[in-house]
Amino acid sequence: LGLKPVGTGIYPARVLLTSTNGLDTRVVDLELTAQTMTQQFELLFECATRQAITQEVPLVNTGDSYMAVTATLGGAKAFSGPREVSVPPGATVPYALTFKPPTPGEHRGTLELSIPSTGERNTYNLLGKAAEPVAEAHVVVEAQARGKPVTRSIAVPNIVGQPCEYQVMCDLSCVAGAETIKVTGSQATTYKLTVAPMRSGVLCGTLTFKAGEGQSVWYSIEVRASEPPEVGVIKVEAAVHRATAINIPVVNPLDHEVTLTCHYSDPIALLGPTTLTLPPKSETQGAPTQLEFYYAPLEFGPAQGSVSLISDELGEFWYQLDMNALPAAPRMLPPMNAELGARAKTTVVVSNPMDRPVTLTASVSGPGARAFGATPSMIPLGPYGEAEVEVWYRPVGLGGTDAARVVVGARDVGSWEWDVLGTPESPSLQEGLSLATAVGTTSQAVTHWRNPFPAPALARITLTGSGADTGELALALQQQQQRSSASGTGTAQQGSGTVVERLVSPGASLTLPVVFCPRQLHAASAELAVTVVEPVDPSQPQSYVAEEEDDGTLERASGPAPATVVWRYPVTGVAEAGQVVVTRGSTATGG
């Protein structure tokens, strides 16, 4: 009789035995038990030193009575668990195997679980990998740099289990304490450390207590150091967009060279070196080294700042800066002269002192602002970029000097200001018109006149001279009714030439076409003139005086009489010979 079980357990069976003659029959009930006497397994554990992790091994009882399981541990002491476990019928009970390594590295062991009632044994090969221990605690200490030292007590546990001595190590230079500490018994021992930071900021490090055989306990240390008291207060003033130098004497007390790092609270307004190297004390004989930096404000008003000198050896020293930005006096641009109706210009350069793009705005203010302008009105600048701004002057009248102020700036970078003066001049002879055409044909030339006044102007256009007298040169303006009053517009023949009047809006242009139709081969000339009596600007306040007239009392504006302004354009027409055409023995000319 053979049994091939598919797994562990009890296999009931019945065997029927019958004789060959069929006279004898026997029945045999069998109960066959299949079990694994010995099985091999492997378990892997990973955790930090002195940390515990548990692996549960399931114990299954398929029988109808209590099953006792005996556990035997061997190898490293880092593994632990109960010696015996009782499993109720038909139940599953976990066996809790714990790994708690005392030191970093690999720990090997074995676990044997045996069932005495059946003789079954399961063997587990155990491998535990222990990483470096985690910090026992995170210790935070708050102190002032170069101030009073701060003392802190730490409870250090005994991880060895018997009296021992720890070697103490710390990687922060501002933390001091005893180099060794003795611990006795199982109670924690108090260790006192002193913290005296030399510079501000957050410093992070470790405090380690080392015992023999690679065992150690450590703490993470965080020192939060506030700023030390200032060495002194420096008061400084400078005009906006002007620079003032500041000098601070610094002495090196050490016999070797030291390099200090320089920090400025406002990197835009405070400009200077980022490091300062101090020669050894033996070379300088105690003489100080000067730190020179500059205060160049962008915005008007008072402000506070600081400059700090920092090194690992000397610590941190800083000075408070009481800064006051004074309004900068506007710069004076060269005076500009321009004829009425023309334009003069100059350029100014603006720069972006910041490390990011800015957009500047240009504006003009002052009593003569209408006569000045700045182009472009919006100036985009890249980091530390420069651009030119055109300042132009176009007079709006005669009889005085125009004054204005040009301001270019932005909120982040402050503003630049320039004062400018402009003197208007009477128009000189304008660019002339030249026409050329064949005899008997017509040609046309055009020029333009722009009203420079801030009010509507009545322009009186005349074309005079020999060419106008003969009619060969003429104005081609649309014919209108003859002038009937002083305020109307029209066209009239007055003496020699043509007279036309037009009312032109402020800033508008008037097109002046001239035609030339020669009757013979010769050169004709004339003068085109635009005459305007300077109009009264309605936006400006006027004062009036009373005058007695025959028909009653009238009011007239006081002050000087309005100026009469004339723009003159020379006009020249040249007649050219036309093409000769032969017809039946006679000749004629034509265009």
C-alpha positions in Angstrom: 0.0 0.0 0.0 1.5 3.3 -1.0 0.5 7.0 -0.3 1.4 10.0 -2.5 0.0 13.0 -0.5 -0.5 16.4 -2.2 0.1 18.2 1.1 0.4 17.7 4.8 -2.6 16.4 6.7 -4.6 13.2 7.5 -5.8 11.0 4.6 -8.6 8.6 5.7 -9.0 5.4 3.5 -10.9 2.1 3.4 -9.5 -1.2 2.0 -11.8 -4.0 0.8 -10.2 -7.5 0.7 -12.1 -10.4 -1.1 -11.0 -14.0 -1.6 -10.7 -15.4 -5.1 -13.6 -17.8 -4.5 -15.7 -15.0 -3.2 -16.4 -16.7 0.1 -14.3 -14.4 2.4 -14.6 -10.6 2.4 -12.8 -8.3 4.9 -13.0 -4.4 5.3 -10.0 -2.4 6.7 -10.3 1.3 7.6 -7.0 3.2 7.4 -5.9 6.7 8.6 -2.8 8.0 6.9 -1.0 11.1 8.2 1.3 13.1 5.8 3.7 15.5 7.3 6.9 17.4 6.5 9.5 16.6 9.1 11.9 19.5 8.2 11.5 22.6 6.0 14.0 25.4 5.3 13.0 29.1 5.0 14.8 32.4 4.9 13.7 35.7 6.4 15.3 39.2 5.7 15.0 42.1 8.1 16.1 45.7 7.5 15.9 48.7 9.9 18.0 51.3 11.7 20.1 50.4 14.7 18.2 50.1 18.0 14.9 50.2 16.1 12.6 47.2 16.3 10.6 45.5 13.5 8.5 42.4 13.9 7.7 39.6 11.4 4.7 37.4 12.1 5.0 33.7 11.1 1.6 32.0 10.9 1.1 28.8 12.8 -1.9 26.8 11.5 -3.6 24.0 13.5 -5.9 21.8 11.3 -6.4 19.2 14.1 -9.2 18.9 16.7 -6.9 19.4 19.7 -4.5 22.1 21.0 -1.1 22.1 19.2 2.0 23.2 21.1 4.8 24.8 19.1 8.3 25.2 20.5 10.7 27.9 19.3 14.4 27.8 19.4 16.5 30.9 18.5 20.2 30.8 17.7 22.9 33.2 16.4 22.8 36.9 16.9 21.1 38.4 20.0 19.3 40.9 17.8 16.5 38.4 17.2 13.9 37.6 19.9 10.5 35.9 20.3 8.5 33.6 22.6 9.8 30.1 23.5 6.4 28.4 23.1 3.1 29.1 21.4 -0.2 27.1 21.9 -2.5 27.0 18.9 -6.2 26.2 19.5 -7.9 23.6 17.2 -8.8 24.9 13.8 -7.1 28.2 14.5 -4.1 30.3 13.2 -1.8 32.0 15.7 1.1 34.3 14.6 4.5 33.8 16.0 6.0 37.3 16.5 9.7 37.4 15.6 11.4 40.7 16.5 14.6 42.2 15.1 16.3 44.9 17.2 19.9 45.4 16.2 22.2 47.0 18.8 24.9 47.9 16.2 25.0 48.7 12.5 25.8 45.9 10.0 24.6 42.4 9.3 23.2 40.1 12.0 22.6 36.4 11.3 20.6 33.9 13.3 18.2 30.9 13.1 14.7 30.1 14.3 13.4 26.6 14.6 9.7 26.0 15.2 8.9 22.4 16.1 5.7 20.5 16.9 6.5 17.7 19.5 3.3 15.9 18.9 4.0 15.2 15.2 7.8 15.7 15.1 7.5 18.4 12.5 10.2 21.1 12.4 10.5 24.3 10.3 13.8 26.0 10.2 14.3 29.7 9.3 17.6 31.3 8.4 17.5 34.9 9.6 19.4 37.8 8.1 19.1 41.3 9.6 20.6 44.4 8.0 21.0 47.3 10.4 21.6 50.8 9.1 23.1 53.6 11.1 21.0 54.6 14.1 18.5 57.5 13.8 18.8 60.5 16.0 17.5 60.1 19.5 16.0 63.6 19.4 16.2 66.9 17.6 17.6 69.6 19.9 16.9 73.3 19.0 18.9 76.0 20.7 18.2 79.7 20.2 21.0 82.2 20.9 22.4 85.6 19.8 25.5 85.7 17.7 28.5 87.0 19.7 26.1 87.3 22.6 25.8 85.5 26.0 26.5 81.7 25.7 23.4 79.5 26.2 23.6 76.2 28.1 21.4 73.2 27.4 21.1 69.8 29.1 20.5 66.5 27.2 19.5 63.2 28.7 21.8 60.5 27.3 20.5 56.8 27.6 22.7 53.8 28.3 22.6 51.7 25.2 25.2 49.2 26.3 23.3 47.8 29.3 26.2 48.2 31.8 28.3 51.1 33.1 30.4 52.6 30.2 32.0 55.8 29.1 31.0 57.7 25.9 33.3 59.7 23.7 31.5 62.9 22.8 31.9 64.5 19.3 30.1 67.5 17.7 30.6 68.9 14.2 29.5 72.5 15.1 32.3 74.8 16.2 29.9 76.9 18.2 28.9 74.0 20.5 31.2 73.1 23.4 31.1 70.5 26.2 32.9 67.7 28.0 34.8 65.3 25.8 33.6 62.2 27.7 30.6 61.2 29.8 30.2 58.2 32.1 26.9 56.4 32.3 26.0 54.0 35.1 22.9 51.7 35.3 19.9 51.9 33.1 19.0 55.6 33.9 19.8 58.3 31.5 22.7 60.6 32.3 22.6 64.4 31.9 25.1 66.0 29.5 25.5 69.8 29.5 26.5 71.6 26.3 27.2 75.3 25.7 26.2 77.1 22.5 28.0 80.4 21.6 27.5 81.2 17.9 29.7 83.8 16.2 27.4 84.5 13.3 23.7 84.7 12.7 21.6 82.2 10.8 20.5 78.6 11.2 23.3 76.1 11.8 22.6 72.3 11.7 24.9 69.6 13.0 25.1 66.4 15.1 26.1 65.5 18.6 27.3 61.9 18.9 28.1 59.7 22.0 30.2 56.7 21.0 30.6 53.6 23.1 32.8 50.5 22.4 32.0 47.8 19.8 30.6 50.3 17.3 27.7 51.3 19.4 26.6 55.0 19.4 23.8 57.3 20.2 23.4 60.7 18.5 21.3 63.9 18.4 20.6 66.3 15.6 21.4 69.9 16.7 19.8 73.1 15.3 21.2 76.4 16.4 19.1 79.4 15.6 21.4 82.4 16.0 19.9 85.9 15.8 21.9 88.9 14.7 24.6 90.2 17.0 24.3 93.8 18.3 25.5 96.4 15.8 29.0 97.6 16.0 27.9 101.2 15.3 25.5 103.4 13.4 26.6 105.3 10.3 24.6 108.2 9.0 24.8 108.9 5.3 23.1 111.3 2.8 23.1 111.4 -1.0 21.0 112.9 -3.7 18.9 110.6 -5.8 20.9 109.0 -8.6 24.1 110.4 -7.0 26.7 108.2 -5.1 28.4 108.9 -1.8 31.4 106.8 -0.6 31.4 105.2 2.9 34.6 103.9 4.5 34.7 101.4 7.5 38.0 100.5 9.1 38.5 96.8 9.9 41.3 95.3 11.9 42.6 91.7 11.7 43.5 90.4 15.3 44.9 87.1 13.9 48.4 86.3 12.6 47.2 85.0 9.3 45.2 86.4 6.4 41.4 86.4 6.8 38.8 86.9 4.1 35.5 88.5 5.1 32.2 88.2 3.1 30.4 91.5 2.7 26.6 91.5 2.7 24.5 94.7 1.9 20.9 94.9 3.0 19.9 96.8 -0.2 21.9 95.6 -3.2 20.4 98.3 -5.4 21.2 101.4 -3.3 24.4 100.0 -1.6 27.2 99.0 -4.0 30.6 97.6 -2.9 32.9 94.6 -2.9 31.5 91.2 -1.9 34.7 90.2 0.0 37.4 92.0 2.0 40.8 90.4 2.6 42.6 91.4 5.8 46.4 91.0 5.9 48.0 89.3 9.0 48.3 91.5 12.1 52.1 91.2 11.8 52.1 92.9 8.4 49.8 95.8 9.3 51.1 96.5 12.8 47.5 97.0 13.9 46.6 99.4 11.1 43.0 99.0 9.8 42.0 98.0 6.3 39.3 100.2 4.8 36.1 98.8 3.4 34.8 101.3 0.9 31.4 101.0 -0.6 28.8 103.5 -2.0 25.3 104.7 -1.3 23.5 105.6 -4.5 19.7 105.9 -3.8 17.0 105.6 -6.5 14.1 107.0 -4.5 13.7 110.1 -2.4 13.3 109.8 1.4 14.9 108.2 4.5 15.6 104.5 4.9 17.5 102.1 7.1 20.0 99.5 6.0 23.0 97.5 7.1 26.4 96.2 5.9 27.6 92.9 7.5 31.1 91.4 7.5 31.2 87.7 8.1 33.9 85.0 8.5 34.0 81.6 10.2 37.0 82.7 12.3 36.0 86.2 13.3 32.3 85.8 13.3 29.8 88.4 12.2 30.0 92.2 12.6 27.5 94.7 11.2 26.8 98.4 11.1 23.5 100.0 10.9 23.1 102.6 8.1 20.7 105.5 8.6 20.3 106.6 5.0 18.6 109.7 3.7 18.0 110.2 0.0 17.8 113.9 -0.9 15.9 115.1 -4.0 18.3 115.5 -6.8 18.6 119.0 -8.5 17.4 118.8 -12.1 20.1 118.9 -14.7 20.1 121.7 -17.2 19.8 120.9 -20.9 21.4 123.2 -23.5 19.0 126.0 -24.5 17.1 125.3 -27.7 16.1 127.8 -30.4 13.5 127.1 -33.0 11.6 129.0 -35.6 7.8 129.2 -35.1 6.5 126.2 -37.0 9.8 124.3 -36.9 11.3 122.0 -34.3 14.6 121.7 -32.4 15.7 118.6 -30.5 18.3 117.1 -28.2 18.8 113.6 -26.6 19.3 112.4 -23.0 20.4 108.9 -21.9 18.6 106.9 -19.2 19.7 103.5 -17.8 18.2 100.7 -15.8 20.3 100.1 -12.6 18.4 96.9 -11.7 18.9 93.3 -12.7 15.3 92.9 -14.0 13.5 94.7 -16.9 11.7 97.9 -16.2 9.5 100.3 -18.2 10.2 104.0 -17.8 7.7 106.8 -18.5 8.6 110.2 -20.0 6.6 113.3 -19.2 6.9 117.1 -19.5 5.6 119.7 -17.0 6.0 123.4 -16.4 4.6 126.6 -17.8 6.0 126.0 -21.3 5.1 122.2 -21.4 2.9 122.7 -24.5 6.0 123.6 -26.5 8.1 120.6 -25.5 7.8 116.8 -25.8 9.8 113.6 -25.1 9.8 110.7 -27.4 9.2 107.8 -26.8 6.8 108.3 -23.9 7.3 104.6 -22.8 10.8 103.3 -22.6 11.2 99.5 -22.0 14.7 98.6 -20.7 16.3 95.2 -20.1 18.5 94.5 -17.0 21.2 97.2 -16.8 20.1 98.5 -20.2 20.3 102.0 -21.6 18.2 104.0 -24.0 18.1 107.5 -25.6 15.1 109.8 -25.2 14.6 112.6 -27.6 13.6 116.0 -26.1 12.1 118.4 -28.7 11.0 122.0 -28.7 8.3 123.3 -31.0 7.3 126.9 -30.1 3.6 127.8 -29.9 4.1 131.5 -30.1 6.5 134.5 -30.1 7.3 136.9 -27.4 9.1 135.1 -24.6 11.2 132.1 -23.4 9.5 128.8 -22.8 10.6 126.8 -19.8 9.7 123.2 -18.9 10.9 120.2 -16.9 11.4 116.7 -18.4 10.9 113.7 -16.1 11.8 110.1 -17.0 11.4 107.4 -14.4 9.5 104.5 -12.9 8.4 103.6 -9.4 11.1 101.0 -8.8 14.1 103.0 -10.1 13.2 106.6 -9.2 13.3 109.4 -11.8 15.7 111.6 -13.8 14.8 115.3 -14.2 16.1 117.9 -16.7 15.2 121.6 -17.0 15.1 123.0 -20.5 14.6 126.5 -22.0 13.4 127.2 -25.5 13.5 130.5 -27.4 11.1 131.0 -30.3 12.3 132.8 -33.4 10.4 134.4 -36.3 10.3 132.2 -39.4 13.1 132.7 -41.9 12.8 132.1 -45.6 11.2 128.7 -46.2 12.1 126.1 -48.7 11.0 127.3 -52.1 8.9 125.7 -54.8 10.4 125.1 -58.3 8.1 124.3 -61.3 9.1 123.5 -64.9 6.8 122.8 -67.8 6.5 123.5 -71.6 5.0 126.6 -72.9 1.2 126.3 -73.0 1.0 123.5 -70.5 0.4 123.5 -66.8 2.4 122.0 -63.9 1.7 122.1 -60.1 3.7 122.0 -56.9 2.5 121.7 -53.4 3.8 122.9 -50.0 2.2 122.7 -46.5 1.8 125.1 -43.7 1.0 123.9 -40.2 -0.7 126.0 -37.5 1.8 126.1 -34.6 -0.5 128.1 -32.3 -2.6 126.6 -29.6 -5.7 128.4 -30.9 -7.4 128.6 -34.4 -5.5 130.9 -36.7 -6.7 133.0 -39.6 -4.1 132.5 -42.3 -3.8 135.1 -45.0 -2.2 133.5 -48.1 -0.8 135.7 -50.8 1.0 135.1 -54.0 2.8 138.2 -55.3 5.5 139.0 -57.8 5.9 139.3 -61.6 4.9 135.8 -62.2 1.7 136.3 -60.2 1.0 139.6 -61.9 1.0 138.0 -65.4 -1.2 135.1 -64.1 1.4 132.5 -65.1 1.9 131.6 -61.4 -1.3 131.2 -59.4 -2.7 129.7 -56.3 -4.9 126.7 -57.0 -6.9 126.9 -53.8 -10.7 126.3 -54.1 -12.4 129.6 -55.1 -14.7 130.9 -52.5 -16.8 134.0 -52.1 -15.1 137.3 -51.9 -14.1 138.4 -48.5 -16.9 140.4 -47.0 -15.8 140.9 -43.4 -12.6 140.6 -41.3 -13.6 137.3 -39.8 -14.6 135.6 -43.0 -12.6 133.6 -45.5 -12.4 134.1 -49.2 -10.4 134.8 -52.2 -9.8 138.3 -53.7 -7.6 140.2 -56.1 -5.8 143.0 -54.3 -3.4 145.1 -56.4 -1.0 142.6 -57.8 -1.4 138.8 -57.0 -3.9 136.7 -55.2 -5.1 136.9 -51.6 -6.8 133.9 -49.9 -7.9 133.5 -46.2 -8.4 130.3 -44.4 -9.2 129.5 -40.7 -6.9 126.7 -39.6 -7.4 124.6 -36.4 -4.6 124.2 -33.9 -2.0 121.8 -35.1 -3.8 121.3 -38.5 -2.0 121.6 -41.8 -3.1 123.7 -44.8 -2.1 122.5 -48.3 -0.9 125.3 -50.6 -0.9 124.2 -54.3 0.7 126.6 -56.9 0.2 126.1 -60.6 2.5 127.4 -63.4 1.2 127.9 -67.0 3.8 129.8 -69.0 2.9 131.7 -72.2 6.5 132.1 -73.5 10.0 130.9 -73.0 11.2 132.6 -69.8 11.6 132.2 -66.1 8.8 133.5 -63.8 9.1 134.2 -60.1 6.8 135.0 -57.2 6.6 134.8 -53.4 4.0 132.7 -51.6 3.4 134.2 -48.1 1.3 133.0 -45.2 0.6 135.8 -42.8 -1.0 135.2 -39.4 -1.8 137.5 -36.5 -0.9 135.5 -33.4 -4.2 134.4 -32.0 -5.2 134.7 -28.4 -5.0 131.3 -26.5 -8.4 130.9 -24.9 -6.9 128.5 -22.3 -4.7 131.3 -20.9 -6.1 134.0 -18.5 -6.6 137.4 -20.0 -6.9 140.8 -18.4 -9.1 143.5 -20.0 -9.2 147.3 -19.9 -12.1 149.6 -20.8 -11.9 152.0 -23.8 -14.3 154.8 -24.7 -15.5 154.6 -28.3 -17.9 156.8 -30.2 -20.7 154.2 -29.9 -20.1 153.3 -26.3 -17.7 151.5 -24.0 -15.7 148.5 -25.3 -13.3 146.1 -23.6 -10.0 145.0 -25.1 -7.3 142.7 -23.9 -4.5 144.5 -22.1 -0.8 143.9 -22.8 1.3 144.1 -26.0 -0.4 143.9 -29.3 -0.5 140.5 -30.9 2.5 139.7 -33.2 2.1 139.3 -36.9 4.0 136.3 -38.3 4.9 135.8 -41.9 6.1 132.6 -43.6 7.6 133.2 -47.0 8.1 130.6 -49.7 10.0 131.6 -52.9 8.3 130.3 -56.1 10.2 129.9 -59.4 8.7 128.7 -62.7 10.8 127.8 -65.8 9.2 127.6 -69.2 10.6 124.9 -71.5 10.5 124.6 -75.2 7.7 122.2 -76.4 7.8 119.6 -79.1 8.0 121.1 -82.7 5.1 119.8 -84.9 5.3 120.5 -88.8 1.9 120.9 -90.4 1.5 122.0 -94.1 4.6 124.1 -94.0 3.9 125.8 -90.7 5.3 125.2 -87.2 3.6 125.2 -83.8 4.7 124.3 -80.3 2.7 122.3 -77.8 3.0 120.3 -74.7 
